[in-house]
Amino acid sequence: MADARIFEDLKRDHDRHRDLLARIAETSGDGEERRTLFEKFRVDVSAHAAAEEESLYAAMLATPDLRDDARHSVSEHKEVDDYLGELADTDMSSSGWLTRFKEMRHRYEHHIDEEEEEMFPAAAEDLSQREEDRIAKLFEQRKPAETRRAEATESGDDRA
């Protein structure tokens, strides 16, 4: 089922992201706490998305029954990345920042719920245990490198 190591790794990241989003939502204005939490979220979600695309999504794209789900999720990653860039370019004390943040939070939480409830179980059905293990290892190798890459970029500079 969808409790293989790769899905556990991804779900653990999702839970951390949900927590960060909730904590950011409790902040106000252009304060140090909001800036710090937003940057932590930006770096982690950017690294997570890149490593997930390089590992799980790459395998799903190679599997005809999973290809559409992977393409859909890649487009949602791009959407969230665009939101992150917009947020980085907007004054954090403005009402516009909070409005865009709430939109991004809603879209991201929808994305990860969809992954956990639909995509992970579908992938678990189609991928062998050996393939899931390979994907987990690749994700775990890529995530630290992607984290370093995201940390080295300014907020908003990682947009395609």
N, C-alpha and C positions, 0 to 999 in steps of 0.2 A: 504494500500500500504506500501511501505518500509519507511514510515516516523514515525513509532512507536518509542517510547523512546529508546529502545535498539539500533535501527539502528542510531538514532540521536547521542547517546552516542559514538558509534563506529566511526561514521563519524567524529565527533568532534576530537576524538583521531587521526584519519587518517590525518585530516587537520593539526593538530599540528605536526605530524610526517613529513608530506611533507615540512612544514616550517623549521623544524630542519634540514632535509636533505639538503634543499637549502642553509641554513646558513652554514652548515658544508662544503658544496662544495665550498663556497666562501673563506674559510680559506686556509692557506698554512702552511707547515712545522709542527714542533712539538711544537706549541704554546699553551698557556693557553686557548685561545678561542676555538681552535679545540678540545682540551681535554675536556673542560667543556661541549661543545655542544654534543660531541660524548657520553659522560657519561650520559647526560640528555636523549639523544635519546635511548641509551642502556637500561637504567632503565625503561623508559616509554614504549618502545615497548615490553620489556620482561614482564612487568606487564600487559599490554594490552593483549598480546597473551595468557598468562596464564588465565586471567579472562575471556577472550572470549572463550577459550577452555572449561572452567569449566561451562560456562553458555550457550551461544548460540550453540556452537559446540556439547555439551553434548545433548541438546534437538534435534539437527539435526541428530545426530547419532542414536537416538531413533526413528526417522521418516524415514521409508524406502526410500521415494522419495528424501530425502535430504542427505542421508548417504554418497553417493559418493562425494558430494560437501564438506562435513565436513572433510572427510578423506583427500581429496586433499588439503584443506586449512591447516590442521594440518601438512602435509608434507612440505608445504611452510613455515610454522612457524619454523619448524626444520631447514630448509635450511637457513633462515635468522639468526637464532640463531647461526648456524655454522659460518656464515660470521662474526657475531659480535665477536665470540671467536677468529677467525683468525685475525680480525682487532685489537683486544685488544693485541694480541701477536706480532704484527708487528710494527716496528718503524714508527711512524706517519710522519716522515720527508722523508720517502723513497717513490720512485715512485710506488713501489709495494703496499703500503698502499692505495694510491690514486686510483690505478687500481682496487683493491679489493673493495674499498668503492663505486666506480662507478658501479661495478657489483652488489653489494648488494643493492644499491639505485634503480637500474633498476628492480631487482627482487622484492624488497619490493613494489615499486610503482605499478608494474604489479599486484602483489597480492592484494593490497588494491583496485585498480581499478576494478579488477575482482570481488571482494567481493561486492563492491558498485553497480556495473552494472548488475551482474548476480545472485550472491548468496543471497544477501539481498532481492531482489524482489521475488526470488523463496521461500525463507524461509517465507516471509510475506504472501505468498499465502497459504502455508501449515500450518502455526502455527496460533492458535486462538489468539484473543486479550488478553485473560486471560493468555495464555502461554507466549506471548511476554512481558506482564507486569511482570510476574514471572521471566523471564530471565533478564529483565532490572534491577530488584531489586537485583537479585543475582550478576550480573555483577558489579553494583554499590557498593555492599558490598565487593566483592572479590578484586576489583582493588586496594583499599588502602592497603590491606594486602599483595597483590602481589607486590606493589610498595615498601613496607618496606622490603620484602624478597629480591627483586632485589637490593635495596640499600645496603643491608647487604652482598652481594656477590661482590667479585672482578670481574672486567671485565674478561669475559672468563670462570669464575668458574661455571657459571650456565649451561654449556653445559652438555647434557646427555651422 
